[in-house]
Amino acid sequence: MTHTATETLARCSECGRETERAALREVDGQPVCTRCLFGDAAPLQVWPIGIVRNQLAREGRGVAIGRDLRSEIHLVPGMTRFLRGVAEETSLTVIWWAHAAGGLETAFERGLDRKVVGPFAARTPARPNPLAISEVTLVEVRGPVLVVSGLDAIDGTPVIDLKVGRESIARALGDAPKLERR
């Protein structure tokens, strides 16, 4: 099956250039090319280290429902070598890719308090780069599978990285004072 130029190309609503559909993002319902969004910045290459398995589903504009259940992070085989010491921690920071996020909106009603904000003032998964961060409690490590609670990523979400969580850091420092905001 061959594709015609009209199937693979679309016009950016801001600059008017015809661009590959893959290089467009939806912003306020309009196609915007990556050059208009990110300028001349070069893209970064990111590889998933694992995948989330749970019963969470997407509801509405990307809000995960059922947050109280446990999730499993299934690491890809090459990542198990980096697990030394993880089982002794109580919390982790999980960095994940919001792969199911919809189009971007420059202003919307934030679910937390109904204030109208943009993505940089919210925890929405619909962002210029759909990276998300969750602080979780580590429940168990079973080989390449981490069982956690408090993860708001939906089933099938790619995990980008793991870091020791704030609770583990505070415990290691003897319950040091909370980090100050600058």
Secondary structure as UniProt FT lines:
FT   HELIX           5..8
FT   STRAND          9..11
FT   TURN            13..15
FT   STRAND          18..20
FT   HELIX           21..23
FT   STRAND          24..27
FT   TURN            28..29
FT   STRAND          30..33
FT   HELIX           34..38
FT   TURN            39..40
FT   STRAND          50..53
FT   STRAND          57..59
FT   TURN            60..62
FT   STRAND          63..65
FT   TURN            67..68
FT   STRAND          70..75
FT   HELIX           77..82
FT   TURN            84..85
FT   HELIX           86..88
FT   STRAND          91..97
FT   TURN            99..100
FT   STRAND          108..109
FT   TURN            111..113
FT   STRAND          116..117
FT   HELIX           119..121
FT   STRAND          131..142
FT   TURN            143..144
FT   STRAND          145..149
FT   TURN            155..156
FT   STRAND          158..164
FT   HELIX           166..172
FT   TURN            173..174
//
